[in-house]
């Protein structure tokens, strides 16, 4: 118990002082100097490092840190994950090349980084986490440069991703905020994630469990194929913005993640018969008592989020509104998936306003590079 208390105190102190620092190299290159996390701690949730992020844990071992010294061979600033290749010497004296993943280009750009973050041929020391399937694959946590500068993208003592802070637009007195505009998830972990409690997951059927057990988190992950996955995944994509706007009487939800654009048909009262099945389905909507109510059908079989799967029988109802007190966007959903779950699945997401522009995601498939 004493060890647990010490661990909690140290993490609170560490987060309060800022988990990510960006030093000399970026000042000299006119990069934005950031100290994160900037939002502070609303709550501290205690989980194992392996559960820090399901995508991260599928590829990398958070309990197996790695240190690589060498020279920069190549740097790719792309979505869904940037990568750095470092040429090094192994214990037998052989030349080897490590490939280390970083954040997506969209996240890196918001940190102020560009293609010249790393220079081919420069000395570099990488601290990161070992890939689960390849001894020369890692997730970059901290990069150390020859001039003594460094930066942290994922903390080594908690495996926590350091996203660039996104300042929330203050609520103006006597001006009602609408659902229209740009929104972003408040943070990554705990209450800061903006996620609402899920329900119904325990009602998974034998067919649903069989499908989940057969799901490969590497090969079957929609991200690896540059696909959006589902509305649930896109509402909650960390560090990526969402724009809601109106055009020609319909409402459009533009998720920066995978460049997904959902059209909510506001003049339809029924879904058309025989409509094509897609990942995001076909949506009709209406305003009821201040809520945008969205009904979606015609989903192609796929992934809700993580290893939660659905068939083409899934339907989804969403409510979207702005909380009067906080000015934050609220999303709640109820999913009916009669084949894989015997009860409705429920959940929700909170987003805060942002003046961040929507960036083009322009995803580059990397399935062959996932080790």
C-alpha positions as CSV (number, residue, x, y, z in Angstrom):
1,X,0.0,0.0,0.0
2,X,2.9,2.4,0.8
3,X,4.4,1.8,-2.6
4,X,1.1,2.6,-4.2
5,X,0.7,5.9,-2.3
6,X,4.3,6.9,-3.3
7,X,3.5,6.0,-6.9
8,X,0.4,8.2,-6.9
9,X,2.2,11.2,-5.3
10,X,5.1,10.9,-7.8
11,X,2.7,10.8,-10.8
12,X,0.7,13.8,-9.5
13,X,4.0,15.8,-9.0
14,X,5.2,14.7,-12.4
15,X,2.1,15.7,-14.3
16,X,1.8,19.0,-12.4
17,X,5.3,20.0,-13.5
18,X,4.7,19.0,-17.1
19,X,5.4,15.7,-18.9
20,X,6.9,16.9,-22.2
21,X,9.7,19.4,-22.7
22,X,11.0,20.8,-26.0
23,X,14.4,22.4,-25.7
24,X,17.3,24.1,-27.5
25,X,17.0,22.4,-30.9
26,X,13.4,23.6,-31.5
27,X,14.1,27.1,-30.3
28,X,16.9,27.5,-32.8
29,X,14.6,26.2,-35.5
30,X,11.7,28.5,-34.5
31,X,9.6,25.6,-33.4
32,X,6.8,26.2,-30.9
33,X,8.1,25.5,-27.4
34,X,5.5,23.6,-25.5
35,X,5.2,22.2,-22.0
36,X,2.7,19.5,-21.4
37,X,0.3,18.5,-20.3
38,X,-1.2,22.0,-20.2
39,X,-4.7,21.1,-19.0
40,X,-3.8,19.7,-15.6
41,X,-5.3,16.7,-13.8
42,X,-9.0,16.5,-13.1
43,X,-8.5,13.0,-11.8
44,X,-5.9,10.3,-11.6
45,X,-6.9,6.8,-12.8
46,X,-4.8,3.9,-11.8
47,X,-4.3,1.4,-14.5
48,X,-1.4,-0.9,-15.6
49,X,0.9,0.5,-18.1
50,X,-0.2,-2.2,-20.5
51,X,-3.6,-0.7,-20.6
52,X,-2.3,2.8,-21.3
53,X,-3.6,2.6,-24.8
54,X,-5.0,-0.4,-26.6
55,X,-3.4,0.4,-29.9
56,X,0.0,1.1,-28.3
57,X,-0.1,-2.1,-26.1
58,X,-1.0,-4.3,-29.1
59,X,2.3,-3.3,-30.8
60,X,4.7,-2.5,-28.0
61,X,5.6,-3.8,-24.5
62,X,5.3,-1.0,-21.9
63,X,7.2,-3.1,-19.4
64,X,10.2,-3.5,-21.7
65,X,12.0,-0.1,-22.3
66,X,14.6,0.1,-25.0
67,X,17.5,2.5,-25.6
68,X,19.0,2.9,-29.0
69,X,22.1,5.0,-29.9
70,X,22.9,5.6,-33.5
71,X,22.4,8.0,-36.5
72,X,19.3,9.1,-38.2
73,X,18.7,7.1,-41.4
74,X,15.2,8.3,-42.3
75,X,12.2,10.2,-40.9
76,X,8.7,9.9,-42.2
77,X,6.1,12.5,-41.0
78,X,2.9,10.8,-42.0
79,X,-0.5,9.6,-40.7
80,X,-1.5,7.4,-38.9
81,X,2.0,7.1,-37.4
82,X,5.2,8.9,-38.1
83,X,8.4,6.8,-38.0
84,X,12.1,7.3,-37.4
85,X,14.7,4.9,-38.7
86,X,18.0,4.8,-36.6
87,X,21.1,3.0,-37.8
88,X,22.9,1.4,-34.9
89,X,25.4,-1.3,-33.9
90,X,24.2,-4.4,-32.1
91,X,26.0,-6.4,-29.5
92,X,27.8,-8.6,-32.1
93,X,29.1,-5.5,-33.9
94,X,26.7,-5.8,-36.8
95,X,25.0,-2.8,-38.3
96,X,21.2,-2.9,-37.7
97,X,18.3,-0.5,-38.4
98,X,15.7,0.2,-35.8
99,X,12.3,1.6,-36.8
100,X,10.6,3.6,-34.1
101,X,7.0,4.9,-34.3
102,X,6.0,8.4,-33.2
103,X,2.7,10.3,-33.1
104,X,0.6,10.9,-36.2
105,X,1.7,13.7,-38.5
106,X,-1.4,15.7,-37.4
107,X,-0.3,15.5,-33.7
108,X,3.3,16.3,-34.6
109,X,2.3,19.4,-36.6
110,X,0.3,20.7,-33.6
111,X,3.4,20.3,-31.5
112,X,5.1,22.7,-34.1
113,X,7.2,20.0,-35.7
114,X,8.0,19.7,-39.4
115,X,9.9,17.4,-41.7
116,X,13.3,18.7,-40.5
117,X,12.7,17.6,-36.9
118,X,15.4,15.0,-37.5
119,X,18.3,15.4,-39.8
120,X,19.6,12.4,-41.7
121,X,23.1,11.5,-40.5
122,X,22.9,13.2,-37.1
123,X,23.6,11.4,-33.9
124,X,20.6,10.4,-31.9
125,X,19.7,8.5,-28.8
126,X,16.2,7.1,-28.5
127,X,14.5,5.9,-25.3
128,X,11.3,3.9,-26.1
129,X,9.4,0.7,-25.8
130,X,10.2,-2.6,-27.4
131,X,8.1,-3.9,-30.2
132,X,6.3,-7.1,-29.4
133,X,7.1,-8.9,-32.6
134,X,10.4,-7.4,-33.9
135,X,13.5,-6.7,-31.8
136,X,14.3,-3.8,-34.1
137,X,10.9,-2.1,-33.8
138,X,10.0,0.4,-31.0
139,X,7.8,3.2,-30.0
140,X,9.7,6.5,-29.5
141,X,9.3,7.9,-26.0
142,X,12.2,10.4,-25.6
143,X,14.7,11.6,-28.3
144,X,18.1,13.0,-27.2
145,X,20.1,15.1,-29.6
146,X,23.9,15.6,-29.6
147,X,23.5,19.3,-28.5
148,X,21.9,18.1,-25.2
149,X,18.4,19.0,-26.2
150,X,15.6,16.4,-26.1
151,X,11.8,16.0,-26.3
152,X,9.3,13.6,-24.9
153,X,6.4,12.2,-27.0
154,X,5.6,9.3,-24.6
155,X,6.7,9.3,-21.0
156,X,9.0,6.5,-20.0
157,X,7.7,6.1,-16.5
158,X,4.0,5.8,-17.4
159,X,3.9,5.2,-21.2
160,X,1.6,8.2,-21.5
161,X,1.3,10.0,-24.8
162,X,2.0,13.8,-24.7
163,X,-0.4,15.5,-27.0
164,X,0.0,19.2,-27.9
165,X,-2.4,21.3,-25.7
166,X,-5.5,22.7,-27.4
167,X,-6.8,25.8,-25.8
168,X,-10.5,25.9,-25.2
169,X,-12.4,28.9,-26.4
170,X,-14.0,30.7,-23.4
171,X,-17.8,30.8,-23.2
172,X,-19.0,34.4,-23.9
173,X,-21.6,35.9,-21.6
174,X,-25.1,36.1,-23.1
175,X,-24.1,34.3,-26.2
176,X,-25.4,30.8,-26.7
177,X,-22.9,28.3,-28.1
178,X,-24.3,26.0,-30.8
179,X,-23.2,22.6,-31.9
180,X,-21.6,24.2,-35.0
181,X,-17.8,24.8,-35.0
182,X,-14.6,22.9,-34.3
183,X,-14.3,20.6,-31.3
184,X,-11.7,18.4,-29.8
185,X,-11.3,15.8,-27.1
186,X,-10.1,17.4,-23.8
187,X,-7.3,15.0,-23.1
188,X,-6.1,11.4,-23.2
189,X,-6.5,9.8,-19.8
190,X,-9.1,9.4,-17.1
191,X,-11.8,12.1,-16.8
192,X,-9.7,14.3,-19.2
193,X,-10.6,11.9,-22.0
194,X,-14.1,13.1,-22.0
195,X,-15.4,9.6,-22.3
196,X,-18.7,8.6,-20.7
197,X,-19.3,5.3,-19.0
198,X,-20.1,2.4,-21.4
199,X,-22.9,0.0,-20.9
200,X,-24.0,-3.3,-22.3
201,X,-20.6,-4.8,-23.0
202,X,-21.3,-7.7,-20.6
203,X,-24.2,-8.8,-22.8
204,X,-21.9,-10.1,-25.5
205,X,-23.3,-13.3,-27.2
206,X,-21.4,-16.4,-28.0
207,X,-21.3,-15.3,-31.7
208,X,-20.0,-11.9,-30.6
209,X,-17.3,-13.4,-28.4
210,X,-16.2,-15.7,-31.1
211,X,-15.8,-12.7,-33.5
212,X,-13.9,-10.7,-30.9
213,X,-11.6,-13.6,-30.1
214,X,-10.8,-14.0,-33.9
215,X,-10.1,-10.2,-34.2
216,X,-6.4,-9.5,-34.9
217,X,-5.5,-6.1,-33.3
218,X,-2.8,-5.7,-36.0
219,X,-4.2,-6.9,-39.3
220,X,-7.8,-6.2,-38.6
221,X,-7.4,-2.7,-37.0
222,X,-9.2,-0.3,-39.4
223,X,-6.5,2.3,-38.7
224,X,-3.9,0.0,-40.4
225,X,-6.1,0.2,-43.5
226,X,-6.7,3.9,-43.2
227,X,-10.4,3.4,-42.5
228,X,-12.5,5.3,-40.0
229,X,-13.9,2.3,-38.2
230,X,-17.2,3.7,-36.8
231,X,-18.8,6.9,-35.5
232,X,-17.9,5.9,-32.0
233,X,-14.2,5.7,-32.7
234,X,-14.2,9.0,-34.6
235,X,-16.0,11.0,-31.9
236,X,-13.3,10.0,-29.4
237,X,-10.1,10.2,-31.5
238,X,-7.6,11.7,-29.2
239,X,-5.8,14.8,-30.4
240,X,-7.8,15.1,-33.6
241,X,-10.5,17.7,-34.2
242,X,-14.1,17.5,-35.5
243,X,-16.0,20.2,-37.4
244,X,-19.8,20.4,-37.4
245,X,-21.3,22.6,-40.1
246,X,-24.5,23.0,-42.1
247,X,-24.8,23.1,-45.8
248,X,-27.9,23.0,-48.1
249,X,-30.1,22.1,-45.2
250,X,-28.1,19.1,-44.1
251,X,-25.6,18.8,-41.2
252,X,-22.1,17.5,-41.9
253,X,-19.8,16.1,-39.2
254,X,-16.2,16.2,-40.5
255,X,-13.8,14.1,-38.3
256,X,-10.2,14.9,-38.9
257,X,-9.4,11.3,-38.2
258,X,-9.1,9.5,-41.6
259,X,-10.8,12.5,-43.2
260,X,-14.2,11.0,-42.4
261,X,-17.2,13.2,-43.4
262,X,-20.7,12.1,-42.2
263,X,-23.8,13.6,-43.9
264,X,-26.8,13.9,-41.6
265,X,-29.9,14.1,-43.9
266,X,-32.2,16.6,-42.1
267,X,-35.0,16.5,-44.7
268,X,-35.5,12.8,-44.7
269,X,-37.9,11.0,-42.3
270,X,-36.9,7.5,-43.4
271,X,-33.8,5.7,-44.6
272,X,-33.9,4.7,-48.3
273,X,-34.5,1.1,-49.0
274,X,-31.5,-0.9,-50.3
275,X,-29.0,1.8,-49.6
276,X,-25.3,0.8,-49.9
277,X,-23.7,-0.4,-46.7
278,X,-20.8,1.7,-45.4
279,X,-18.6,2.1,-42.3
280,X,-20.5,5.2,-41.2
281,X,-23.9,4.1,-42.4
282,X,-26.7,6.3,-43.6
283,X,-27.9,9.0,-41.1
284,X,-31.1,11.0,-40.9
285,X,-31.5,13.7,-38.2
286,X,-33.8,16.2,-36.6
287,X,-33.7,18.8,-33.8
288,X,-35.8,17.8,-30.7
289,X,-35.8,19.9,-27.5
290,X,-32.4,21.4,-28.2
291,X,-30.8,18.0,-29.2
292,X,-29.6,17.0,-32.6
293,X,-31.0,13.5,-32.8
294,X,-29.3,11.2,-35.3
295,X,-30.6,7.8,-36.5
296,X,-28.1,5.7,-38.5
297,X,-28.6,2.4,-40.2
298,X,-27.0,0.6,-43.2
299,X,-23.7,-0.1,-41.5
300,X,-21.3,-2.5,-43.2
301,X,-20.0,-5.1,-40.7
302,X,-17.0,-3.8,-38.9
303,X,-15.4,-2.5,-35.7
304,X,-17.2,-0.3,-33.2
305,X,-14.0,0.4,-31.3
306,X,-11.0,-1.7,-30.1
307,X,-12.0,-5.3,-30.5
308,X,-15.8,-4.6,-30.2
309,X,-17.3,-5.7,-33.5
310,X,-20.6,-5.4,-35.1
311,X,-22.6,-7.0,-38.0
312,X,-24.6,-5.3,-40.8
313,X,-27.6,-5.4,-38.5
314,X,-26.3,-2.7,-36.2
315,X,-28.3,0.5,-35.8
316,X,-27.2,3.6,-33.8
317,X,-29.0,6.6,-32.3
318,X,-27.0,9.6,-31.2
319,X,-27.9,12.8,-29.4
320,X,-25.6,15.9,-29.8
321,X,-26.0,19.1,-27.8
322,X,-24.0,21.8,-26.0
323,X,-24.0,21.9,-22.2
324,X,-25.2,25.4,-21.1
325,X,-22.8,25.7,-18.1
326,X,-19.6,24.4,-19.6
327,X,-20.1,25.3,-23.3
328,X,-18.8,21.8,-24.2
329,X,-20.2,19.5,-26.8
330,X,-21.9,16.4,-25.5
331,X,-22.5,13.2,-27.5
332,X,-24.4,10.2,-26.3
333,X,-25.2,7.1,-28.2
334,X,-27.2,3.9,-28.0
335,X,-26.2,1.0,-30.3
336,X,-28.4,-2.0,-31.1
337,X,-26.4,-4.9,-32.3
338,X,-28.8,-7.9,-32.1
339,X,-26.3,-10.6,-33.3
340,X,-23.3,-9.8,-31.1
341,X,-25.0,-8.2,-28.0
342,X,-28.2,-9.1,-26.2
343,X,-28.6,-5.6,-24.7
344,X,-28.1,-2.1,-26.2
345,X,-24.6,-0.7,-26.0
346,X,-24.4,2.8,-24.5
347,X,-21.7,5.4,-24.2
348,X,-20.8,9.0,-24.9
349,X,-18.1,11.6,-25.4
350,X,-17.5,15.2,-24.4
351,X,-15.5,17.6,-26.6
352,X,-14.4,21.1,-25.9
353,X,-14.3,24.0,-28.4
354,X,-11.1,24.7,-30.2
355,X,-9.7,27.2,-32.7
356,X,-7.6,24.5,-34.3
357,X,-8.2,24.3,-38.0
358,X,-9.1,20.9,-39.4
359,X,-6.0,19.3,-40.9
360,X,-6.0,17.0,-43.9
361,X,-5.3,13.5,-42.6
362,X,-4.2,12.0,-45.9
363,X,-3.5,8.6,-44.3
364,X,-0.7,6.4,-45.6
365,X,-1.5,2.6,-45.1
366,X,1.3,1.0,-43.1
367,X,0.1,-2.5,-42.5
368,X,3.3,-4.0,-44.0
369,X,5.3,-1.9,-41.5
370,X,3.4,-3.1,-38.4
371,X,5.7,-5.5,-36.6
